[in-house]
Amino acid sequence: MFRMPLEAFTQDENFPFFIQYGEHDEPLYLHAHDSYIELVIVLSGSAVHIVDGEKYPIQKGSVFVIAEDIEHGYDDPQDFHICNIMFRKRFLDLSSFDIAGAPGFQALFVLEPQQSRTKGFTSYLKLLPDEQLNIEEMIAALHTEYTVRAAGWQTMVRAGFIRLVVELSRMYDTNRIENDAGIVKLAPALAYIERNFQEEMTITELAALTHYSERQFLRLFKEATGCRPMQYITKLRLHTACRLLRETELSVAEIAGRCGYTDSSYFSRVFLRKCGISPKAYRKDSAANSAY
């Protein structure tokens, strides 16, 4: 499997982002992404998308995300024009933003790429004509900022990209999906968890959000995320705790409370067991590393 590095497009590891327009008159060879993600918007025409050896038709208005290490390419392009946006995973760390709690974000940027690994390629977001025009205008502005590089261009690119992600997440409507979308229908549950991970919740409540039985919900959730719901919640809590330890001066007890732990001693034990270091030591190490 040929692995395409992001360095083939940009050498700037401090700003791991690249945007380009692509016109494909010939098939594009199979390749995988070496530690980066690709957002693709089909601007015109059609093609056959080959993903892990399977073929899927795509056309104007298709929007999809290709995760790391997924082998893909294009065949039979017909007036096929696309926009590629490539970025490292850390460039899209929106865990502290409210959009992470939107079902559309979870579906497009989390669940669909994961489903491509286990169930085959899916692309449920098909832009309507007015949506297509809106997205094309946003892409054009983003591309101009990236290529012209006027003062503050990185700030404008990051802001423009976040705006694009938000708009696409809003446009992703599971009600448009006529067929069984499999794990993509977990999006409301994942969005609910993102918004409320500090609170207690039950499997019954989460399963009800997806209209699956509890048994089916647990099976699909494990398939989509690699863990059970309560393990997933713990990961979110600790991810948030790490961010607060790095970026704030809140006490460990205050951070524990904000992350859903009423007992700070229990929080510290969980943190040590999962992260291999105590919260205080993590904060100290983070402060030392940021000094260089």
Summary of the structure (lengths in Angstrom):
residues: 292
radius of gyration: 20.4
end to end distance: 38.0
largest distance: 61.5
contacts: 884
relative contact order: 0.10
helix: 53%
strand: 21%
